[in-house]
Amino acid sequence: MGQSSVRREGPRKRDPHARDFGWDETLYEEGAAPAAGPDAGAAQDAGPRTGVPRSRRADGGAEAGPAAGATAPEGHDGGDAAPRTSGAGAGGGSGHRRGGPRRRARKPAGSGKRRILRWVSIALSVLILGTAGAGYLYYQHLNNNLRGGSRAGGDSGVKKATPNALGDTPINILMIGSDSRADAKNVALGGGKNERDRKPLADVQMLFHVSADRKNASIISVPRDTVVPIPKCTDTDGKTYPATTDRPINESLSRGGPGCTLTTWEKLTGVYIDHWMMIDFAGVVAMADEIGGVPVCVKTGVWDRSTASQHGGSGLKLPKGTTEVKGEQALQWLRTRHAFGSDQNRAKAQHMYMNGMMKKLQEQDAWSDTGRLTGLAETATSALFVSDEIKSVKKLFDLSMQMKNVKLDRLTTATVPTTEYPGNPKAWLQLVPSAADKMWSMLRDDVALDKNGGEAKPKPKPTASAKPAATAESPGSLAVTVVNGTGSDQQAAVPGRAGTLSKELRGKGFTRADHSQQAQPRKDTAVLYPKDAGDQGKANALSVAHALGLPDSAVHADAKAEALTLVVGADWREGETYKKPQVAAGDLPEGADDKTSCMDVYSVYAWNGKS
């Protein structure tokens, strides 16, 4: 991950245009026929069929957007990275080309009623260039812009959620903001020229969760100075870092890269995280410039300057009310902590920025303007680091298509409540256990964080080709191993818990049930069966789950499981029949929902707009 997101120091040449790599402008002219040759091959290979002709794929159908991206600071010659006007082409010429005016792609009927979520960076939406008739060389160029790394840095033991009745699972993406000073541009933006060799910290961490039915989404933050258990991790150079329980979560990035930060979150939440995306200071500046600014609001003027008691202010200076921040000012907004009063409030300001970015993208007409689209794709792919399994234009496009039906008004932002860490070195924080556990449970169970999520989910219609479910074998023939997983970093395991439930199972006819002497800490109770046991193994596992009152979602196929295993998690510390905590949609812990229209400013940093 040591590469810079900036190509070179000093003035840079303009960003390449699509036509430099083979873009066929004639595909967007009246009566144009699909191009032959490598362009056509790229279009076929770059994404799933959407029912939209290739020559029209650059419409609003690929709609998702970023958390941040990469360009130059204000005043730097950013070439084509600067925002383009709606009618301009890639070269900044007039909106008319040889062969007549460009034909704008027609938006699908009813798209005005469906407010489509444009998130997880413009990368997830604008990268449809790979399927929109872009030349094969340009498609490869965008692929080469992307930088990646391993999905996980260690073993969390967390498994992917059980698919719903339609076969879908939630999508979870960890978004990371790095404070790397590995190149001159990031030093210029973040300061600390003596820190170029320091391993980066995760300045921002947000978990983006999209529900299995793709109807709602949430962004959850943990403040960067929150102390959490960081598991054993290995970095890309093969160096291993031992597990620790007394360091803040932002250090996970320096102990094995973004993969370690992902593993830390999985261990903390019990939620399987599919991918990570990371951006640095220069990337934030670049993406804010490319979008044309993001609206944010403060209740009074603010100047986040160093004071007698606080050093290292972000330098943010804004008048009262709403301002569209871009360039270095956007970075200052995301890094401001002192003026907003706390790390918790800093996360709230970051969420305001995210919401403002998505609303701004919805207002823009970039999705039908090929020149504008080219600039967005160039900036986004240069700005982002992504986990290896999504490091291609096609895979990012496929991912964006999974999110296109989520409405912006069903997006919830929240920050996990914290309290002061004991001893409070460097103003560290700790999670409020009850609040954190409730939020993690909502994520694991795919419960909507907004109050509009209580509607009944439609049941899938049976199909003639569906396989008949296997029938469980008789309880007495099943060997079940019960493991005590009730321990955690916050509390000790319940003594004898595995023995208690193995006895309960024997009383229900599972006469071969026995308990293990080995502990296996786990947040949620699960019944695991060998992955190669197939439908029969699943049927047997379900019979164990139903005997104890466990939901079907507790059953998982596990490649490491050698036999049918019940792991009694920290969510079931007493009783012989499992009673799932009832959590209603939108029932967030007090202080977690941090959506606000305007940020409060700590009085010491209030600015009257004159000095």
Number of C-alpha atoms within 10 A of each C-alpha: 12 9 10 19 27 18 9 12 9 10 11 14 11 11 14 18 18 27 17 10 16 17 21 18 19 19 20 22 18 13 10 13 11 17 18 9 10 15 23 18 15 23 26 16 12 22 20 14 12 11 7 15 14 19 24 20 23 30 25 23 22 27 30 29 23 23 27 33 31 28 29 27 24 14 8 12 16 20 15 23 24 21 18 22 15 17 19 16 22 21 14 13 11 11 16 12 13 9 13 11 13 20 16 16 18 13 15 11 8 8 11 9 8 13 18 22 27 30 26 25 28 28 31 29 34 33 32 31 28 29 30 28 32 30 27 20 18 24 27 16 17 21 18 14 20 23 21 20 20 18 23 25 26 22 14 21 15 17 15 17 21 17 13 14 13 12 10 14 18 24 21 21 20 26 28 27 25 22 24 26 26 20 19 18 21 24 19 14 19 20 14 13 14 9 13 16 11 13 18 24 22 25 20 22 24 25 21 23 24 24 21 21 20 18 17 26 27 21 22 25 24 26 29 21 21 21 23 22 18 26 25 20 25 19 22 13 7 9 10 15 18 10 13 14 12 11 15 19 24 27 21 30 25 19 26 25 25 34 26 29 32 29 27 27 26 21 22 20 21 22 25 23 25 17 21 28 23 24 27 28 32 32 31 29 28 30 33 27 27 26 24 20 21 24 19 24 23 20 15 21 20 26 24 27 18 15 12 5 5 10 10 13 18 21 19 20 18 24 18 17 13 15 14 18 22 24 27 23 22 25 26 23 22 24 24 25 21 24 25 22 16 15 22 23 21 24 29 25 28 21 25 23 23 24 21 19 26 23 17 17 22 20 8 13 15 24 26 22 23 26 25 28 26 27 24 29 26 26 27 31 30 27 31 27 26 25 22 15 15 20 20 24 28 24 17 23 26 21 18 28 19 16 27 23 20 24 18 20 13 18 20 23 26 24 25 27 23 22 13 15 16 10 8 11 9 8 13 20 24 20 19 14 14 10 18 21 20 17 25 19 20 21 23 19 17 20 20 27 27 21 14 12 16 13 8 6 8 9 8 10 8 7 7 6 6 7 8 7 10 13 13 17 14 11 20 14 12 19 15 27 19 27 25 29 28 27 21 15 11 7 9 12 19 15 12 11 22 25 18 17 24 24 17 18 22 16 11 14 15 22 18 15 25 20 21 15 11 11 16 17 21 22 25 21 26 22 27 27 28 19 17 13 17 12 17 16 22 24 19 23 28 22 21 23 22 13 16 16 14 20 15 17 17 19 25 23 22 20 13 11 14 13 17 23 25 27 25 27 22 22 19 20 18 14 10 16 14 19 14 11 10 7 15 15 17 17 17 21 18 9 13 21 20 19 16 13 14 16 21 19 21 16 13 14 22 21 18 13 13 6 5
